[in-house]
């Protein structure tokens, strides 16, 4: 069974924390600096981190009881589907 759980946000948050520690020390980045996409800097990594943090925020908003009610008001919060409260939804394989 595949399921979509809002609790996955804790995993993403932990990964971002690990990335932050590695980035602070510039660990394992020398190889990337030699490649074409990263020749101008490592901004791609920072952009990816921002995307993951946006995803974490979206999952955390989805845990709220009124998440699905916000869908039409300001365009934020839809995401589509899911069970209120439990934050999980079965996905057909």
N, C-alpha and C positions, 0 to 999 in steps of 0.2 A: 504494500500500500504506500503510495506517495501522498504526502500531506504538506500543506503550506502552513507553517506555524509562525506566529509573530515572535515566538521565543528565539528565533534564529538571529534576532537583532543582538542578543548577547554575544553570539559567536562573531558577528561582524565587528562589534565594539572591541572584542578581545583582539581580533586580527589587526584593527587599526591601532590599538595600543602597542602591539608588537612592532608594527611598521614604524610607529613614532619613535620607539626606542632604537631601532636599526637606523632610521634616518638621522636621528640626533647624532649618532656616532659615525654616520656615513659608511656603515658597514655594508660590504658586498656591492658597492655601487661602481667601483672602478671599471668593471667589465661593461656596464651599461653606458658609461661615459664615452666609451670608444665607438659605440654604435651610432649610426646615422640619426635615428629619431631623437637621440638624447645628446647630440653634439652641441646644441644650444643651451642645454641645461636639463634639469630633471623635472621640469614642470609637468610632464605627463604623469609622473607619480603623484604629484600634489593634486592634480585634477582628478585622478582616480580615487584618491583619498577623500576628496570632497564629495564625489559621487556616492561612495560607500557611506559616508556620514549622512548624506541626504536620505539614503535608503534606510539607515538606522532610524532616523527621525520619522520617516513614513511608517515604519513598523511600529514605533512607539506610539504614534498617533492612532494607528489601527487598534491598539489595545484599549483605547478609550471607548466608553459605551456609546457616544454620539458620533463615532467616526463615519458611519454610513449616512447619517443625517446631514453632514457637512458637504456631501458630494455635490449638490447642485448650487450651493450658495456662492462659493468663490472659486470653484474649479479645483480646489485642493481637497485631498482626502478621498477620492473615489477609490481607485485601485480595483474596484469591482469585486463583488462577492465576499465570501468569508462569513463566518458565523460570529455574531456579536458575542462579546464576553470571552469565548473560548479562543478566538483568533485562529481558527484552523479551518481548512477547507480541503476536501478530497480532490485530487487531480486525476483525471482519467489518463491511463497510460496507453 
